[in-house]
Amino acid sequence: MRLKLLIFFICTLFLMSGCVSNHAKLLYNKKPAFYSYIFGDIESTHVSAQHDADVYTAIASCQKTIFALLAYKTLGINYQYETKLYITKKNNKIHDIVISFAGDPTLKAEDLLRLLRPISEVVITGKILLDASFFKTPSLSPNIMIDDIGTDYAQPVSSINIDKNLINITVRPNKVGKLALIANDSEYSINSDVTTTLDPSSVKLSIRNNRIQANGNINSKDASLELKISPVDFDYFILHKIKNVLKRANIKGKVAIVRDQLQLPKKLILINTIKSDDLKSIIPFAIKQSDNLVFDSLYLKIIHSQNIYDIKTWNDGDKITKELIRKYFNIDMVDSLFVDGSGLSRYNRTQPRKLFALLKQGYYINEFVTALPSPGEPNSTLAKRTNLLKYIKAKTGNMSGISCLCGYSVDSHPKAFIIIANSFAPPAKEMFSVLDNFINHCVKK
């Protein structure tokens, strides 16, 4: 009897091994790439399919799932960023203004106008100080690729964030053969050779020495092109933005950014506070749109909340992130590396099996699961991926040569999954159907 059981067990292992190999071979035949994946039950230890699940790899924007869970655990679903307005007085008159920023990635110019309302139309005899001391890390992470700097998806991240840290540019057609009409909302100078033609519109933007360079053409029949670019010299951007807000509030005075709290005036008087929406509102919108600014801001907020004195570089968050994952989920990430919250850096690495274990526990945090987009959901990264089964909730992750999908099948027998494809030839869109069909196949099985 024991011999029969042993033979049955060995045969089962061979069958499982063959099934895994067949899965990987099927994927490779559809689009050659290096695949690593794991798919299994939420409520048991059963794994339906896996392949190279212990390989360390960059998971691109699937990293956002990790920091959404850590944000809910460390900060709480009701956490709100607070931006505060202080004054000092001299001879019973307002002398200095201090605006204290907390890294709110949703802060807008209109919010600052509301904050400044109690002191509108005031001439400041001292200084207008922008307190950027909360985050001590550089605004541009050294871990992102040079080509990402200045793009609309790799904004600088600071204690001071305003209007998504983006320069909005409008390009309008002129008469055919004439230069297009181009303007921006942040008072940057623009060098443009964009001409109006009958060809399909194609405009490329770059920024250097605080001047925007625009090249290409716009079709004469287009109403306009609404484009975005992020600043490289972040202080220049912030000062121009804040000065414009102060002008609108009719507040006059000299403006300076302060990064050392010890350089702020003493005896500050708090006169106004504005709060962001809470995380249970911010995170769902950000995760559906894969908002890098929100998740990199959360990363810095989380690590600074654990250690407000010693954080100097983005890499300082790696050790803290691992400690928090071990504390709240009892998962040891060992040789993983976490250098941002967005997954934008290729230095990030983790094992699919460890993320799978984290997702299994995250399933029981309702706010997290509901935050993930559904197939075909408008204004989400799954808006066009309608081939996925309707009861899938998942986060995408994409960068050059990498495509990922992680999340859940939320039917009557819930499952978690993560699949990563690396080193494939473009176009990346061809990979979406391969991954989606694989997940559908695993769910149905």
C-alpha positions as CSV (number, residue, x, y, z in Angstrom):
1,M,0.0,0.0,0.0
2,R,2.8,2.4,0.9
3,L,4.6,1.6,-2.4
4,K,1.4,2.4,-4.3
5,L,1.1,5.7,-2.5
6,L,4.7,6.5,-3.2
7,I,4.3,5.8,-6.9
8,F,1.1,7.9,-7.0
9,F,3.0,10.8,-5.3
10,I,5.9,10.6,-7.7
11,C,3.6,10.5,-10.7
12,T,1.7,13.5,-9.4
13,L,4.9,15.4,-9.1
14,F,5.9,14.6,-12.6
15,L,2.5,15.6,-13.9
16,M,2.6,18.9,-12.1
17,S,6.2,19.5,-13.4
18,G,5.1,18.7,-16.9
19,C,2.1,21.0,-16.6
20,V,4.3,23.8,-15.5
21,S,6.7,23.3,-18.3
22,N,3.9,23.1,-20.8
23,H,2.5,26.4,-19.5
24,A,5.9,28.1,-20.0
25,K,6.4,26.6,-23.4
26,L,3.0,27.7,-24.5
27,L,3.7,31.3,-23.4
28,Y,7.1,31.3,-25.1
29,N,5.7,30.0,-28.4
30,K,3.1,32.8,-28.4
31,K,5.8,35.5,-27.8
32,P,9.4,34.6,-26.9
33,A,10.4,36.1,-23.5
34,F,11.6,35.1,-20.1
35,Y,8.5,34.3,-18.0
36,S,8.1,34.0,-14.3
37,Y,4.7,33.4,-12.7
38,I,2.7,31.9,-9.9
39,F,-1.0,31.3,-9.6
40,G,-2.8,29.7,-6.7
41,D,-5.6,29.7,-4.0
42,I,-6.1,32.5,-1.5
43,E,-7.5,30.3,1.2
44,S,-5.1,27.3,1.0
45,T,-1.5,26.6,0.1
46,H,-2.5,25.1,-3.3
47,V,-0.5,26.5,-6.2
48,S,-2.1,25.7,-9.6
49,A,0.8,26.9,-11.8
50,Q,4.3,28.3,-11.3
51,H,7.5,28.8,-13.2
52,D,10.7,30.5,-12.1
53,A,8.7,32.1,-9.2
54,D,11.9,32.5,-7.1
55,V,13.8,34.6,-9.7
56,Y,14.5,38.2,-8.6
57,T,13.0,40.6,-11.2
58,A,11.8,44.1,-11.6
59,I,8.0,44.1,-11.3
60,A,7.5,47.6,-12.8
61,S,4.2,49.2,-11.6
62,C,3.0,46.0,-9.9
63,Q,5.3,47.5,-7.1
64,K,2.4,49.9,-6.4
65,T,0.4,47.1,-4.9
66,I,3.1,46.7,-2.2
67,F,3.1,50.3,-1.2
68,A,-0.7,50.6,-1.3
69,L,-0.8,47.8,1.3
70,L,2.0,49.4,3.3
71,A,0.3,52.8,3.2
72,Y,-3.0,51.3,4.5
73,K,-1.1,49.5,7.3
74,T,1.3,52.3,8.4
75,L,-0.6,55.5,7.7
76,G,-4.2,54.2,7.9
77,I,-7.0,54.4,5.3
78,N,-8.2,57.7,6.8
79,Y,-4.8,59.4,6.7
80,Q,-4.8,62.9,5.2
81,Y,-1.9,65.1,4.2
82,E,-1.9,68.4,5.9
83,T,-0.5,71.7,4.5
84,K,-0.1,74.4,7.1
85,L,0.2,78.2,7.1
86,Y,2.1,79.9,9.9
87,I,3.0,83.5,10.5
88,T,5.3,85.4,12.8
89,K,4.5,88.9,14.1
90,K,6.6,92.0,14.6
91,N,5.1,95.1,16.2
92,N,1.7,93.4,16.1
93,K,1.9,93.0,12.3
94,I,2.5,90.0,10.2
95,H,6.2,89.7,9.5
96,D,7.0,86.3,8.0
97,I,4.8,83.7,6.3
98,V,5.7,80.0,6.5
99,I,3.9,77.5,4.3
100,S,4.7,74.0,5.7
101,F,4.4,71.2,3.1
102,A,3.9,67.6,3.9
103,G,4.5,65.9,0.5
104,D,0.8,65.9,-0.6
105,P,0.9,64.7,-4.2
106,T,-2.7,65.9,-4.8
107,L,-2.1,69.6,-3.9
108,K,-3.2,72.1,-6.4
109,A,-2.7,75.9,-6.9
110,E,-6.3,76.4,-6.0
111,D,-5.8,74.6,-2.7
112,L,-2.9,77.0,-1.8
113,L,-5.2,79.9,-2.6
114,R,-7.6,78.5,-0.1
115,L,-4.8,78.1,2.5
116,L,-3.7,81.7,2.0
117,R,-7.2,83.2,2.2
118,P,-6.8,84.5,5.8
119,I,-3.8,86.7,4.8
120,S,-4.8,87.8,1.3
121,E,-3.9,91.3,0.2
122,V,-1.0,91.6,2.8
123,V,2.4,93.1,2.2
124,I,5.0,90.9,4.0
125,T,7.8,92.9,5.6
126,G,9.8,89.7,6.4
127,K,10.0,86.7,4.1
128,I,7.7,84.1,2.6
129,L,9.3,80.8,3.4
130,L,8.3,77.5,1.7
131,D,9.1,74.8,4.3
132,A,10.3,71.8,2.3
133,S,12.1,70.1,5.2
134,F,9.8,67.1,5.6
135,F,11.5,65.1,2.9
136,K,15.3,65.3,2.9
137,T,15.8,63.2,-0.3
138,P,16.6,64.8,-3.7
139,S,13.5,65.6,-5.7
140,L,14.7,63.5,-8.7
141,S,15.5,59.9,-7.7
142,P,19.0,58.9,-8.9
143,N,17.6,55.4,-9.6
144,I,15.6,56.3,-12.7
145,M,16.9,56.2,-16.2
146,I,18.2,59.5,-17.7
147,D,15.7,59.2,-20.6
148,D,12.8,59.3,-18.0
149,I,13.8,62.7,-16.6
150,G,11.5,65.4,-17.9
151,T,8.8,63.0,-19.0
152,D,5.1,63.3,-18.0
153,Y,5.4,60.0,-15.9
154,A,8.6,60.7,-14.0
155,Q,7.9,63.9,-12.1
156,P,10.2,65.2,-9.4
157,V,8.9,64.3,-5.9
158,S,9.4,66.7,-2.9
159,S,7.8,67.9,0.3
160,I,6.4,70.5,-2.0
161,N,4.2,69.1,-4.8
162,I,1.8,71.3,-6.8
163,D,-0.4,70.6,-9.8
164,K,1.1,67.1,-10.3
165,N,4.6,68.8,-10.8
166,L,3.8,69.0,-14.5
167,I,4.1,71.8,-17.1
168,N,1.0,71.8,-19.3
169,I,1.6,72.8,-22.9
170,T,-1.0,73.6,-25.5
171,V,-0.2,73.4,-29.2
172,R,-2.6,74.8,-31.7
173,P,-2.4,74.7,-35.5
174,N,-1.9,77.8,-37.7
175,K,-2.1,78.1,-41.4
176,V,-0.4,75.3,-43.3
177,G,3.3,76.0,-43.5
178,K,3.2,78.4,-40.6
179,L,4.7,77.8,-37.1
180,A,2.1,76.4,-34.7
181,L,0.8,78.4,-31.7
182,I,2.3,77.1,-28.5
183,A,1.9,78.1,-24.9
184,N,2.4,76.7,-21.3
185,D,0.8,77.3,-17.9
186,S,4.1,77.8,-16.0
187,E,5.7,80.8,-17.7
188,Y,8.5,78.9,-19.3
189,S,10.3,80.1,-22.5
190,I,9.7,77.9,-25.5
191,N,11.8,77.3,-28.5
192,S,9.6,75.8,-31.2
193,D,9.9,74.6,-34.8
194,V,6.5,72.9,-34.8
195,T,4.9,73.6,-38.1
196,T,1.3,73.2,-39.3
197,T,1.0,70.6,-42.0
198,L,-1.4,68.1,-43.5
199,D,0.5,65.2,-42.0
200,P,-0.6,63.4,-38.8
201,S,0.4,65.4,-35.7
202,S,3.6,64.4,-34.0
203,V,5.2,66.8,-31.4
204,K,8.2,65.9,-29.2
205,L,9.0,68.0,-26.1
206,S,12.2,68.3,-24.1
207,I,13.4,70.7,-21.5
208,R,16.9,72.1,-20.9
209,N,18.2,75.1,-19.0
210,N,14.6,75.9,-18.1
211,R,13.6,76.3,-21.7
212,I,11.1,74.0,-23.4
213,Q,12.1,72.7,-26.8
214,A,9.2,71.6,-29.1
215,N,9.8,69.8,-32.4
216,G,7.6,68.3,-35.0
217,N,4.3,69.1,-36.7
218,I,0.6,69.5,-36.0
219,N,-2.2,68.7,-38.4
220,S,-4.1,71.8,-39.6
221,K,-7.4,70.1,-38.8
222,D,-6.6,69.3,-35.1
223,A,-8.3,71.6,-32.6
224,S,-5.2,71.5,-30.3
225,L,-2.8,69.1,-28.6
226,E,-2.7,69.1,-24.8
227,L,0.8,67.8,-23.7
228,K,2.7,67.6,-20.5
229,I,6.3,67.6,-19.4
230,S,8.0,67.6,-16.0
231,P,10.5,70.1,-14.8
232,V,14.2,69.2,-14.3
233,D,15.2,72.3,-12.2
234,F,12.5,71.7,-9.6
235,D,13.2,74.8,-7.5
236,Y,12.7,77.0,-10.6
237,F,9.3,75.4,-11.2
238,I,8.1,75.6,-7.6
239,L,9.1,79.2,-7.2
240,H,7.3,80.3,-10.4
241,K,4.2,78.3,-9.3
242,I,4.1,79.8,-5.8
243,K,4.8,83.3,-7.0
244,N,1.9,83.0,-9.3
245,V,-0.3,81.9,-6.5
246,L,0.8,84.7,-4.3
247,K,0.1,87.2,-7.1
248,R,-3.4,85.9,-7.4
249,A,-3.8,86.2,-3.6
250,N,-2.4,89.7,-3.8
251,I,0.3,88.9,-1.2
252,K,3.7,90.6,-1.8
253,G,7.1,89.6,-0.4
254,K,10.3,87.8,-1.1
255,V,10.0,84.0,-1.5
256,A,12.6,81.4,-0.5
257,I,12.6,77.6,-0.2
258,V,13.9,76.2,3.2
259,R,15.0,72.6,3.5
260,D,16.4,72.7,7.1
261,Q,13.8,73.1,9.8
262,L,16.3,74.8,12.0
263,Q,16.4,77.7,9.6
264,L,12.7,78.5,10.1
265,P,11.7,81.4,12.4
266,K,10.9,80.8,16.0
267,K,7.5,81.4,17.6
268,L,5.4,80.4,14.6
269,I,1.7,81.0,14.9
270,L,-0.6,78.5,13.1
271,I,-3.4,80.3,11.3
272,N,-4.7,77.8,8.7
273,T,-4.6,74.2,7.7
274,I,-5.9,72.4,4.6
275,K,-6.2,68.6,4.3
276,S,-6.1,66.3,1.3
277,D,-8.6,63.6,0.7
278,D,-8.0,60.5,2.8
279,L,-6.0,57.5,1.4
280,K,-9.1,55.4,0.9
281,S,-10.0,58.0,-1.8
282,I,-6.5,58.8,-3.1
283,I,-5.2,55.3,-3.5
284,P,-8.0,53.8,-5.7
285,F,-7.8,56.6,-8.2
286,A,-4.0,56.5,-8.2
287,I,-3.7,52.7,-8.6
288,K,-6.2,52.6,-11.4
289,Q,-4.3,55.2,-13.3
290,S,-0.8,54.0,-12.2
291,D,0.1,57.4,-10.8
292,N,3.9,57.4,-10.2
293,L,3.9,60.7,-8.3
294,V,1.3,59.5,-5.8
295,F,3.1,56.3,-5.1
296,D,6.6,57.8,-4.9
297,S,5.2,60.4,-2.5
298,L,3.7,57.6,-0.4
299,Y,7.0,55.8,-0.4
300,L,8.8,58.8,0.9
301,K,6.0,59.5,3.4
302,I,6.1,56.0,4.7
303,I,9.8,55.8,5.2
304,H,10.1,59.3,6.7
305,S,7.2,58.4,9.1
306,Q,9.4,55.6,10.5
307,N,12.6,57.6,10.7
308,I,12.5,61.4,10.3
309,Y,16.2,62.1,11.0
310,D,18.4,59.7,9.0
311,I,16.6,59.5,5.7
312,K,18.8,61.2,3.2
313,T,18.6,59.1,0.0
314,W,15.9,57.1,-1.8
315,N,17.8,53.9,-1.1
316,D,17.4,54.4,2.6
317,G,13.8,53.2,2.2
318,D,14.9,49.7,1.3
319,K,15.7,48.5,4.8
320,I,12.6,50.2,6.2
321,T,10.3,48.7,3.6
322,K,11.5,45.2,4.3
323,E,11.1,45.7,8.1
324,L,7.5,46.9,7.5
325,I,6.7,43.9,5.3
326,R,8.1,41.6,7.9
327,K,6.2,43.4,10.7
328,Y,2.7,43.5,9.1
329,F,2.8,40.4,6.8
330,N,5.5,38.2,8.3
331,I,7.2,37.9,4.9
332,D,11.0,38.1,4.7
333,M,12.0,39.8,1.4
334,V,15.7,38.9,2.0
335,D,17.5,40.1,-1.2
336,S,14.7,42.1,-2.6
337,L,15.4,45.8,-3.3
338,F,13.0,48.7,-3.0
339,V,14.2,52.1,-4.1
340,D,10.8,53.8,-4.9
341,G,7.1,53.2,-4.5
342,S,6.1,53.5,-8.2
343,G,8.3,50.7,-9.6
344,L,9.7,53.1,-12.1
345,S,13.3,52.2,-11.3
346,R,14.8,49.1,-12.8
347,Y,16.9,48.6,-9.7
348,N,13.8,47.4,-7.8
349,R,13.6,43.7,-7.6
350,T,11.6,41.0,-5.8
351,Q,10.5,37.4,-6.3
352,P,7.1,36.6,-7.8
353,R,6.6,34.1,-5.0
354,K,7.0,36.7,-2.3
355,L,4.7,39.1,-4.0
356,F,2.2,36.3,-4.4
357,A,2.4,35.6,-0.6
358,L,1.8,39.4,0.1
359,L,-1.2,39.5,-2.3
360,K,-2.7,36.5,-0.5
361,Q,-2.8,38.5,2.7
362,G,-3.8,41.7,1.0
363,Y,-7.0,40.0,-0.3
364,Y,-8.4,40.4,3.2
365,I,-8.0,44.2,3.1
366,N,-11.2,45.1,1.3
367,E,-10.1,48.7,0.5
368,F,-7.1,47.3,-1.4
369,V,-9.0,44.8,-3.5
370,T,-11.7,47.2,-4.5
371,A,-9.0,49.8,-5.4
372,L,-7.7,47.5,-8.2
373,P,-9.2,48.1,-11.6
374,S,-11.5,45.7,-13.4
375,P,-11.2,44.7,-17.1
376,G,-12.7,47.5,-19.3
377,E,-12.9,49.9,-16.4
378,P,-12.8,53.5,-17.9
379,N,-9.8,55.7,-17.1
380,S,-7.8,52.7,-15.8
381,T,-4.8,50.7,-17.1
382,L,-7.3,47.8,-17.8
383,A,-9.6,50.0,-19.9
384,K,-8.7,48.3,-23.2
385,R,-7.9,44.8,-21.8
386,T,-11.5,43.6,-22.1
387,N,-10.5,40.0,-22.9
388,L,-9.7,39.4,-19.3
389,L,-12.5,37.6,-17.4
390,K,-14.9,40.0,-15.8
391,Y,-14.2,38.9,-12.2
392,I,-10.4,39.7,-12.5
393,K,-9.1,42.6,-10.3
394,A,-5.5,43.4,-11.3
395,K,-2.6,45.9,-11.5
396,T,-0.6,46.2,-14.6
397,G,3.1,46.9,-14.8
398,N,4.9,47.9,-18.0
399,M,8.2,49.4,-19.0
400,S,10.5,48.8,-22.0
401,G,11.0,45.0,-22.2
402,I,8.9,44.3,-19.1
403,S,5.2,43.5,-18.8
404,C,3.5,42.3,-15.6
405,L,0.0,41.6,-14.3
406,C,-0.8,40.8,-10.7
407,G,-4.0,40.6,-8.7
408,Y,-6.9,38.3,-8.1
409,S,-9.7,36.2,-9.5
410,V,-12.6,37.2,-7.2
411,D,-15.1,34.5,-8.0
412,S,-16.5,32.0,-5.6
413,H,-13.0,30.3,-5.3
414,P,-10.7,33.3,-5.0
415,K,-7.1,33.1,-6.4
416,A,-4.1,35.3,-6.5
417,F,-1.6,35.6,-9.3
418,I,1.4,37.4,-10.7
419,I,3.0,36.9,-14.1
420,I,6.0,38.8,-15.4
421,A,7.5,38.8,-18.9
422,N,11.0,40.1,-19.4
423,S,13.3,40.7,-22.4
424,F,10.7,40.5,-25.2
425,A,10.8,42.3,-28.5
426,P,8.4,45.2,-29.1
427,P,5.7,46.1,-29.5
428,A,4.6,45.7,-25.9
429,K,0.9,45.6,-26.7
430,E,1.4,42.2,-28.2
431,M,2.3,40.9,-24.8
432,F,-1.0,42.0,-23.2
433,S,-3.2,39.4,-24.9
434,V,-0.6,36.7,-24.1
435,L,-0.6,37.4,-20.4
436,D,-4.4,38.0,-20.3
437,N,-5.2,34.7,-22.1
438,F,-2.8,32.8,-19.7
439,I,-4.6,34.2,-16.7
440,N,-8.0,33.4,-18.1
441,H,-6.8,29.8,-18.8
442,C,-5.5,29.4,-15.3
443,V,-8.7,30.8,-13.7
444,K,-10.9,28.5,-15.8
445,K,-8.7,25.4,-14.9
